């Protein structure tokens, strides 16, 4: 199944925009209960204003709240960002550490966020168990647990460590584009022959094709043997 996902999504990546470990840490904190698209709309101005951990540590709370307001839960997120900046300055010389135990001691950073940071900013393999990942691995019977840490370890035992970060991206891409929570596009899914939950969504190919989302939709439908009408725009 991992090989099929690799064929379906050969160019996976973190969908949060960033250039440094600090930027990714901030973006990941902002992404809680918010879409990556919205976060990416907010962060250009934010990153231009706050360039270092010290900038966040000394941030004006009202100004920072206003800049991130549209991401939701902005008061809690502002508190996390200021305390993160303070902890980085006080304990790590203003530098984001590349270690799980050190990361998870920082304000606003749990194990899921730490795996995002390690895998994408430090090239340290990690499995990111977000809502999409959890939903899909349960559908595939890779794990029956709802505990993200247990799921992380169970799936990690099935897949080579060097594949963990890429697997996370592939599963999340698949969850966002094909295997939706309410109506998965079963009829055009590259995993249809292996998925024990096949049939939870439409199996009619035309009906399923209409559910596929994202810039890869034409490629995904091509893998399923469906050629879109030339006048049709890819789903977003």
PASEBA-1860 file (N, C-alpha, C; in nm, 3 decimals):
! residues 236
1> XXXXXXXX> 0.083/-0.120/0.000/0.000/0.000/0.000/0.087/0.126/0.000 ~ 0.198/0.120/0.071/0.289/0.234/0.071/0.346/0.259/-0.068 ~ 0.375/0.151/-0.141/0.425/0.166/-0.278/0.320/0.228/-0.369 ~ 0.195/0.188/-0.352/0.087/0.246/-0.432/0.069/0.394/-0.400 ~ 0.080/0.429/-0.273/0.070/0.570/-0.234/0.187/0.650/-0.291 ~ 0.305/0.589/-0.295/0.422/0.657/-0.351/0.402/0.684/-0.499 ~ 0.337/0.593/-0.571/0.307/0.615/-0.712/0.201/0.723/-0.729 ~ 0.104/0.723/-0.641/-0.003/0.823/-0.649/0.047/0.962/-0.613
9> XXXXXXXX> 0.137/0.969/-0.516/0.187/1.098/-0.467/0.340/1.097/-0.467 ~ 0.402/1.108/-0.585/0.548/1.097/-0.593/0.623/1.219/-0.542 ~ 0.553/1.331/-0.526/0.621/1.455/-0.487/0.555/1.515/-0.363 ~ 0.552/1.439/-0.256/0.488/1.487/-0.133/0.581/1.583/-0.058 ~ 0.522/1.666/0.023/0.598/1.769/0.095/0.511/1.822/0.208 ~ 0.574/1.894/0.298/0.500/1.961/0.405/0.423/2.077/0.342 ~ 0.294/2.083/0.366/0.211/2.186/0.302/0.208/2.317/0.381 ~ 0.283/2.324/0.487/0.305/2.451/0.557/0.430/2.517/0.500
17> XXXXXXXX> 0.422/2.644/0.465/0.536/2.715/0.409/0.633/2.756/0.521 ~ 0.761/2.729/0.500/0.862/2.766/0.599/1.000/2.762/0.535 ~ 1.096/2.829/0.598/1.235/2.822/0.552/1.331/2.785/0.664 ~ 1.286/2.790/0.789/1.373/2.759/0.903/1.297/2.672/1.003 ~ 1.369/2.603/1.091/1.300/2.525/1.195/1.209/2.611/1.282 ~ 1.248/2.735/1.311/1.163/2.823/1.391/1.034/2.854/1.317 ~ 1.044/2.885/1.189/0.923/2.915/1.112/0.830/2.794/1.108 ~ 0.886/2.676/1.091/0.801/2.557/1.089/0.737/2.533/1.226
25> XXXXXXXX> 0.812/2.557/1.332/0.756/2.541/1.467/0.637/2.634/1.486 ~ 0.653/2.759/1.445/0.545/2.857/1.458/0.426/2.818/1.371 ~ 0.453/2.783/1.246/0.344/2.747/1.154/0.267/2.626/1.204 ~ 0.337/2.529/1.261/0.270/2.409/1.310/0.183/2.441/1.431 ~ 0.229/2.527/1.518/0.146/2.571/1.631/0.020/2.641/1.579 ~ 0.035/2.725/1.478/-0.080/2.796/1.422/-0.177/2.703/1.352 ~ -0.129/2.589/1.304/-0.213/2.499/1.224/-0.314/2.421/1.307 ~ -0.305/2.427/1.440/-0.402/2.357/1.524/-0.542/2.413/1.499
33> XXXXXXXX> -0.635/2.326/1.462/-0.773/2.366/1.434/-0.780/2.472/1.325 ~ -0.689/2.465/1.230/-0.684/2.562/1.121/-0.627/2.494/0.998 ~ -0.667/2.539/0.879/-0.615/2.479/0.757/-0.474/2.530/0.727 ~ -0.396/2.446/0.660/-0.263/2.489/0.618/-0.273/2.610/0.524 ~ -0.377/2.611/0.441/-0.395/2.723/0.347/-0.408/2.854/0.423 ~ -0.488/2.857/0.527/-0.506/2.979/0.606/-0.375/3.017/0.675 ~ -0.306/2.918/0.733/-0.179/2.947/0.799/-0.081/3.010/0.701 ~ -0.076/2.956/0.579/0.016/3.008/0.478/-0.020/3.148/0.432
41> XXXXXXXX> -0.143/3.189/0.454/-0.183/3.327/0.424/-0.136/3.423/0.533 ~ -0.122/3.371/0.653/-0.086/3.454/0.768/0.066/3.466/0.786 ~ 0.138/3.359/0.758/0.280/3.355/0.797/0.374/3.447/0.720 ~ 0.350/3.483/0.594/0.448/3.574/0.530/0.468/3.704/0.609 ~ 0.360/3.769/0.647/0.373/3.893/0.725/0.427/3.864/0.865 ~ 0.383/3.753/0.923/0.429/3.716/1.057/0.578/3.691/1.059 ~ 0.627/3.614/0.962/0.769/3.580/0.959/0.855/3.702/0.925 ~ 0.799/3.797/0.851/0.873/3.920/0.823/0.886/4.007/0.948
49> XXXXXXXX> 0.785/4.000/1.033/0.784/4.082/1.156/0.863/4.015/1.268 ~ 0.851/3.885/1.280/0.916/3.810/1.388/1.015/3.711/1.325 ~ 1.141/3.746/1.329/1.243/3.666/1.259/1.320/3.572/1.350 ~ 1.321/3.600/1.478/1.401/3.520/1.572/1.318/3.479/1.692 ~ 1.370/3.385/1.768/1.303/3.344/1.891/1.291/3.462/1.987 ~ 1.392/3.547/1.989/1.387/3.664/2.077/1.275/3.759/2.037 ~ 1.247/3.768/1.907/1.136/3.853/1.862/1.004/3.804/1.921 ~ 0.984/3.673/1.921/0.861/3.619/1.980/0.861/3.636/2.132
57> XXXXXXXX> 0.975/3.618/2.194/0.984/3.631/2.340/0.947/3.772/2.385 ~ 0.980/3.872/2.302/0.955/4.012/2.339/0.834/4.070/2.267 ~ 0.754/3.985/2.204/0.643/4.033/2.121/0.539/4.108/2.202 ~ 0.481/4.209/2.139/0.365/4.276/2.196/0.245/4.184/2.178 ~ 0.184/4.145/2.288/0.078/4.045/2.283/-0.038/4.089/2.192 ~ -0.082/4.212/2.205/-0.196/4.259/2.126/-0.164/4.256/1.976 ~ -0.042/4.297/1.941/-0.002/4.297/1.801/0.003/4.154/1.745 ~ 0.063/4.064/1.822/0.075/3.926/1.776/-0.063/3.861/1.765
65> XXXXXXXX> -0.149/3.886/1.861/-0.285/3.832/1.854/-0.355/3.877/1.727 ~ -0.341/4.003/1.692/-0.408/4.055/1.574/-0.353/3.991/1.447 ~ -0.224/3.967/1.443/-0.163/3.910/1.323/-0.207/3.766/1.298 ~ -0.236/3.692/1.406/-0.271/3.550/1.389/-0.419/3.523/1.416 ~ -0.497/3.628/1.435/-0.638/3.613/1.473/-0.714/3.517/1.381 ~ -0.690/3.526/1.251/-0.769/3.447/1.156/-0.741/3.297/1.163 ~ -0.638/3.256/1.236/-0.610/3.112/1.249/-0.693/3.046/1.358 ~ -0.766/3.127/1.435/-0.849/3.073/1.542/-0.770/3.048/1.670
73> XXXXXXXX> -0.842/3.048/1.781/-0.779/3.024/1.912/-0.654/3.111/1.929 ~ -0.663/3.233/1.880/-0.545/3.318/1.868/-0.485/3.360/2.002 ~ -0.567/3.368/2.105/-0.511/3.404/2.236/-0.422/3.292/2.290 ~ -0.472/3.169/2.283/-0.391/3.056/2.328/-0.265/3.040/2.244 ~ -0.280/3.060/2.112/-0.165/3.045/2.024/-0.062/3.156/2.049 ~ -0.110/3.275/2.075/-0.019/3.385/2.108/0.060/3.352/2.234 ~ -0.008/3.301/2.334/0.060/3.262/2.458/0.166/3.156/2.430 ~ 0.131/3.057/2.346/0.228/2.950/2.313/0.349/3.007/2.241
81> XXXXXXXX> 0.326/3.098/2.146/0.437/3.152/2.068/0.530/3.237/2.154 ~ 0.474/3.318/2.241/0.558/3.400/2.329/0.638/3.312/2.424 ~ 0.571/3.213/2.483/0.641/3.125/2.577/0.743/3.038/2.504 ~ 0.712/2.999/2.380/0.809/2.924/2.300/0.934/3.007/2.278 ~ 0.915/3.132/2.237/1.030/3.220/2.216/1.112/3.236/2.342 ~ 1.046/3.254/2.455/1.117/3.270/2.582/1.196/3.145/2.618 ~ 1.134/3.028/2.599/1.202/2.902/2.632/1.322/2.879/2.541 ~ 1.307/2.910/2.413/1.419/2.892/2.320/1.535/2.984/2.357
89> XXXXXXXX> 1.504/3.107/2.392/1.609/3.202/2.430/1.676/3.159/2.561 ~ 1.596/3.122/2.658/1.648/3.091/2.792/1.722/2.958/2.798 ~ 1.675/2.859/2.719/1.727/2.723/2.736/1.806/2.670/2.616 ~ 1.791/2.734/2.498/1.854/2.677/2.379/1.927/2.780/2.294 ~ 1.959/2.894/2.353/2.033/2.995/2.278/1.956/3.050/2.160 ~ 1.824/3.042/2.165/1.740/3.094/2.057/1.726/3.001/1.939 ~ 1.776/2.878/1.952/1.776/2.782/1.841/1.680/2.667/1.870 ~ 1.601/2.630/1.770/1.510/2.516/1.785/1.592/2.387/1.789
97> XXXXXXXX> 1.577/2.306/1.893/1.656/2.182/1.902/1.603/2.075/1.806 ~ 1.692/1.989/1.761/1.652/1.880/1.672/1.642/1.748/1.744 ~ 1.579/1.749/1.859/1.571/1.630/1.943/1.429/1.618/1.999 ~ 1.371/1.499/1.992/1.233/1.479/2.035/1.212/1.519/2.181 ~ 1.298/1.473/2.269/1.277/1.500/2.411/1.288/1.649/2.442 ~ 1.380/1.718/2.375/1.395/1.862/2.396/1.277/1.938/2.336 ~ 1.234/1.897/2.218/1.121/1.965/2.153/0.994/1.955/2.235 ~ 0.965/1.836/2.284/0.838/1.815/2.354/0.835/1.880/2.492
105> XXXXXXXX> 0.947/1.933/2.536/0.948/2.011/2.660/0.918/2.159/2.636 ~ 0.912/2.197/2.509/0.888/2.337/2.475/0.738/2.368/2.476 ~ 0.700/2.489/2.513/0.559/2.528/2.512/0.497/2.516/2.373 ~ 0.378/2.459/2.367/0.304/2.451/2.242/0.346/2.339/2.150 ~ 0.444/2.258/2.190/0.495/2.152/2.102/0.475/2.016/2.168 ~ 0.383/1.940/2.112/0.362/1.803/2.155/0.433/1.708/2.062 ~ 0.407/1.582/2.077/0.478/1.482/1.998/0.448/1.493/1.848 ~ 0.322/1.519/1.814/0.286/1.532/1.672/0.361/1.648/1.609
113> XXXXXXXX> 0.359/1.764/1.675/0.430/1.880/1.624/0.579/1.854/1.615 ~ 0.633/1.787/1.715/0.776/1.756/1.714/0.813/1.668/1.595 ~ 0.729/1.571/1.562/0.757/1.486/1.447/0.752/1.565/1.317 ~ 0.661/1.661/1.307/0.658/1.748/1.189/0.788/1.825/1.177 ~ 0.832/1.883/1.286/0.956/1.963/1.286/1.077/1.876/1.255 ~ 1.089/1.762/1.322/1.204/1.675/1.301/1.209/1.622/1.158 ~ 1.096/1.578/1.107/1.094/1.517/0.975/1.118/1.615/0.862 ~ 1.070/1.739/0.878/1.073/1.834/0.768/1.180/1.942/0.780
121> XXXXXXXX> 1.226/1.970/0.901/1.330/2.071/0.919/1.466/2.010/0.949 ~ 1.467/1.885/1.000/1.593/1.822/1.039/1.620/1.689/0.969 ~ 1.529/1.646/0.883/1.543/1.518/0.813/1.559/1.400/0.908 ~ 1.495/1.408/1.023/1.491/1.297/1.118/1.358/1.225/1.098 ~ 1.358/1.099/1.056/1.232/1.030/1.026/1.134/1.033/1.142 ~ 1.010/1.062/1.110/0.906/1.063/1.213/0.769/1.042/1.152 ~ 0.678/0.989/1.230/0.541/0.965/1.185/0.449/1.068/1.250 ~ 0.379/1.142/1.167/0.290/1.247/1.214/0.147/1.195/1.215
129> XXXXXXXX> 0.094/1.172/1.333/-0.041/1.116/1.345/-0.139/1.231/1.364 ~ -0.186/1.288/1.252/-0.291/1.388/1.259/-0.426/1.320/1.237 ~ -0.532/1.398/1.223/-0.665/1.338/1.210/-0.678/1.254/1.083 ~ -0.616/1.299/0.974/-0.621/1.222/0.849/-0.547/1.089/0.866 ~ -0.427/1.096/0.920/-0.346/0.976/0.937/-0.418/0.876/1.026 ~ -0.473/0.923/1.136/-0.542/0.834/1.229/-0.663/0.768/1.163 ~ -0.740/0.846/1.088/-0.858/0.792/1.021/-0.820/0.685/0.919 ~ -0.717/0.713/0.839/-0.683/0.620/0.732/-0.622/0.491/0.783
137> XXXXXXXX> -0.532/0.498/0.880/-0.469/0.373/0.926/-0.570/0.285/0.998 ~ -0.673/0.345/1.055/-0.780/0.265/1.114/-0.866/0.201/1.005 ~ -0.891/0.274/0.898/-0.965/0.216/0.786/-0.887/0.100/0.723 ~ -0.758/0.114/0.719/-0.674/0.010/0.658/-0.644/-0.105/0.753 ~ -0.688/-0.093/0.879/-0.664/-0.193/0.983/-0.516/-0.205/1.017 ~ -0.442/-0.098/0.994/-0.303/-0.097/1.038/-0.295/-0.082/1.189 ~ -0.397/-0.022/1.247/-0.405/-0.005/1.392/-0.552/0.010/1.429 ~ -0.587/-0.042/1.545/-0.724/-0.026/1.594/-0.731/0.080/1.703
145> XXXXXXXX> -0.617/0.138/1.736/-0.610/0.232/1.848/-0.652/0.372/1.806 ~ -0.698/0.449/1.904/-0.723/0.592/1.883/-0.619/0.677/1.955 ~ -0.523/0.612/2.018/-0.414/0.681/2.088/-0.303/0.713/1.987 ~ -0.280/0.842/1.957/-0.181/0.877/1.855/-0.042/0.819/1.879 ~ 0.002/0.814/2.003/0.135/0.761/2.032/0.140/0.612/2.002 ~ 0.036/0.540/2.042/0.032/0.396/2.014/0.025/0.371/1.864 ~ -0.055/0.451/1.794/-0.063/0.438/1.648/0.073/0.464/1.584 ~ 0.140/0.568/1.630/0.273/0.600/1.578/0.367/0.480/1.589
153> XXXXXXXX> 0.369/0.416/1.704/0.460/0.303/1.724/0.415/0.180/1.646 ~ 0.285/0.157/1.638/0.236/0.040/1.563/0.265/0.053/1.414 ~ 0.238/0.169/1.358/0.265/0.189/1.215/0.415/0.191/1.191 ~ 0.491/0.248/1.284/0.636/0.248/1.270/0.695/0.109/1.264 ~ 0.626/0.012/1.323/0.672/-0.126/1.317/0.642/-0.194/1.185 ~ 0.556/-0.131/1.103/0.518/-0.190/0.974/0.600/-0.135/0.858 ~ 0.654/-0.016/0.875/0.720/0.056/0.767/0.865/0.086/0.806 ~ 0.955/0.078/0.708/1.096/0.110/0.735/1.110/0.253/0.787
161> XXXXXXXX> 1.198/0.270/0.883/1.215/0.400/0.949/1.244/0.511/0.849 ~ 1.325/0.484/0.751/1.362/0.588/0.655/1.243/0.639/0.575 ~ 1.132/0.563/0.575/1.012/0.600/0.500/0.910/0.676/0.585 ~ 0.935/0.691/0.713/0.831/0.742/0.803/0.779/0.881/0.765 ~ 0.869/0.974/0.737/0.824/1.110/0.705/0.748/1.112/0.573 ~ 0.801/1.044/0.472/0.732/1.039/0.344/0.597/0.969/0.357 ~ 0.593/0.861/0.433/0.466/0.792/0.456/0.364/0.887/0.517 ~ 0.406/0.965/0.615/0.315/1.059/0.679/0.255/1.154/0.577
169> XXXXXXXX> 0.341/1.210/0.491/0.291/1.302/0.388/0.196/1.231/0.292 ~ 0.233/1.111/0.250/0.149/1.038/0.154/0.011/1.009/0.212 ~ 0.008/0.964/0.336/-0.120/0.931/0.399/-0.204/1.057/0.416 ~ -0.141/1.166/0.459/-0.214/1.291/0.477/-0.264/1.344/0.343 ~ -0.180/1.340/0.240/-0.225/1.380/0.106/-0.345/1.296/0.063 ~ -0.336/1.166/0.083/-0.444/1.076/0.041/-0.572/1.107/0.118 ~ -0.558/1.137/0.246/-0.675/1.169/0.327/-0.741/1.298/0.286 ~ -0.661/1.395/0.244/-0.716/1.524/0.203/-0.775/1.521/0.062
177> XXXXXXXX> -0.722/1.435/-0.023/-0.759/1.439/-0.163/-0.854/1.327/-0.205 ~ -0.844/1.211/-0.142/-0.921/1.095/-0.186/-1.003/1.032/-0.074 ~ -0.939/0.995/0.034/-1.004/0.916/0.139/-1.064/1.009/0.245 ~ -1.168/1.081/0.204/-1.230/1.181/0.290/-1.302/1.116/0.408 ~ -1.327/1.195/0.511/-1.390/1.143/0.632/-1.531/1.092/0.605 ~ -1.611/1.168/0.532/-1.751/1.132/0.515/-1.778/1.052/0.387 ~ -1.715/1.090/0.278/-1.739/1.020/0.152/-1.607/0.993/0.081 ~ -1.536/0.889/0.120/-1.412/0.855/0.051/-1.440/0.815/-0.093
185> XXXXXXXX> -1.348/0.851/-0.181/-1.365/0.824/-0.324/-1.318/0.683/-0.357 ~ -1.387/0.584/-0.303/-1.344/0.444/-0.314/-1.331/0.397/-0.459 ~ -1.421/0.441/-0.545/-1.425/0.390/-0.682/-1.305/0.424/-0.767 ~ -1.225/0.523/-0.725/-1.106/0.560/-0.802/-0.980/0.557/-0.716 ~ -0.987/0.490/-0.604/-0.874/0.486/-0.510/-0.769/0.385/-0.555 ~ -0.643/0.425/-0.549/-0.535/0.335/-0.590/-0.519/0.218/-0.493 ~ -0.580/0.228/-0.376/-0.570/0.122/-0.277/-0.694/0.033/-0.275 ~ -0.783/0.050/-0.370/-0.912/-0.020/-0.368/-0.897/-0.171/-0.353
193> XXXXXXXX> -0.798/-0.228/-0.419/-0.782/-0.372/-0.415/-0.727/-0.426/-0.285 ~ -0.670/-0.339/-0.203/-0.608/-0.381/-0.077/-0.680/-0.329/0.047 ~ -0.772/-0.236/0.030/-0.832/-0.169/0.145/-0.948/-0.250/0.203 ~ -0.941/-0.285/0.331/-1.050/-0.361/0.393/-1.176/-0.279/0.414 ~ -1.167/-0.148/0.395/-1.284/-0.062/0.412/-1.341/-0.016/0.278 ~ -1.296/-0.079/0.169/-1.349/-0.043/0.037/-1.501/-0.055/0.037 ~ -1.566/0.049/-0.011/-1.712/0.051/-0.014/-1.773/0.144/0.088 ~ -1.691/0.201/0.177/-1.745/0.300/0.271/-1.791/0.425/0.197
201> XXXXXXXX> -1.729/0.450/0.083/-1.768/0.562/-0.002/-1.817/0.510/-0.136 ~ -1.855/0.598/-0.228/-1.906/0.556/-0.358/-1.807/0.469/-0.434 ~ -1.855/0.359/-0.487/-1.771/0.273/-0.570/-1.795/0.298/-0.718 ~ -1.903/0.368/-0.751/-1.925/0.409/-0.889/-1.812/0.503/-0.930 ~ -1.745/0.472/-1.039/-1.624/0.545/-1.075/-1.650/0.692/-1.105 ~ -1.758/0.720/-1.175/-1.788/0.860/-1.207/-1.822/0.939/-1.081 ~ -1.901/0.879/-0.994/-1.938/0.946/-0.869/-1.815/0.967/-0.781 ~ -1.731/0.865/-0.774/-1.610/0.876/-0.693/-1.513/0.979/-0.751
209> XXXXXXXX> -1.502/0.983/-0.883/-1.409/1.077/-0.947/-1.442/1.221/-0.912 ~ -1.570/1.250/-0.895/-1.611/1.387/-0.862/-1.569/1.428/-0.721 ~ -1.529/1.331/-0.640/-1.491/1.360/-0.502/-1.342/1.387/-0.485 ~ -1.263/1.356/-0.587/-1.118/1.372/-0.577/-1.082/1.521/-0.577 ~ -0.993/1.559/-0.488/-0.956/1.699/-0.471/-0.806/1.719/-0.490 ~ -0.768/1.846/-0.506/-0.627/1.880/-0.506/-0.564/1.891/-0.643 ~ -0.445/1.949/-0.650/-0.376/1.969/-0.777/-0.332/1.839/-0.844 ~ -0.331/1.729/-0.768/-0.292/1.599/-0.826/-0.411/1.523/-0.884
217> XXXXXXXX> -0.529/1.585/-0.888/-0.649/1.511/-0.925/-0.640/1.447/-1.063 ~ -0.583/1.517/-1.161/-0.573/1.460/-1.296/-0.484/1.336/-1.294 ~ -0.372/1.342/-1.221/-0.282/1.227/-1.210/-0.351/1.111/-1.141 ~ -0.425/1.139/-1.034/-0.493/1.034/-0.960/-0.601/0.968/-1.045 ~ -0.673/1.047/-1.121/-0.777/0.990/-1.208/-0.715/0.913/-1.324 ~ -0.599/0.958/-1.371/-0.529/0.884/-1.476/-0.486/0.747/-1.426 ~ -0.438/0.740/-1.303/-0.402/0.610/-1.244/-0.523/0.519/-1.234 ~ -0.640/0.580/-1.215/-0.764/0.502/-1.205/-0.823/0.470/-1.341
225> XXXXXXXX> -0.757/0.518/-1.448/-0.805/0.490/-1.582/-0.917/0.581/-1.628 ~ -0.928/0.697/-1.564/-1.033/0.792/-1.600/-0.969/0.914/-1.663 ~ -1.013/0.948/-1.782/-0.962/1.065/-1.852/-1.062/1.178/-1.837 ~ -1.027/1.288/-1.767/-1.122/1.397/-1.749/-1.152/1.468/-1.880 ~ -1.269/1.525/-1.889/-1.307/1.603/-2.006/-1.213/1.722/-2.017 ~ -1.168/1.758/-2.138/-1.070/1.866/-2.153/-1.117/2.000/-2.099 ~ -1.248/2.020/-2.091/-1.300/2.148/-2.040/-1.309/2.151/-1.888 ~ -1.287/2.036/-1.823/-1.301/2.030/-1.678/-1.176/2.085/-1.610
233> XXXX> -1.198/2.161/-1.503/-1.088/2.211/-1.422/-1.058/2.111/-1.311 ~ -0.931/2.094/-1.272/-0.900/2.006/-1.160/-0.968/2.055/-1.034 ~ -1.012/1.961/-0.950/-1.076/1.996/-0.824/-0.973/2.053/-0.729 ~ -1.018/2.143/-0.643/-0.928/2.206/-0.545/-0.969/2.167/-0.405
END
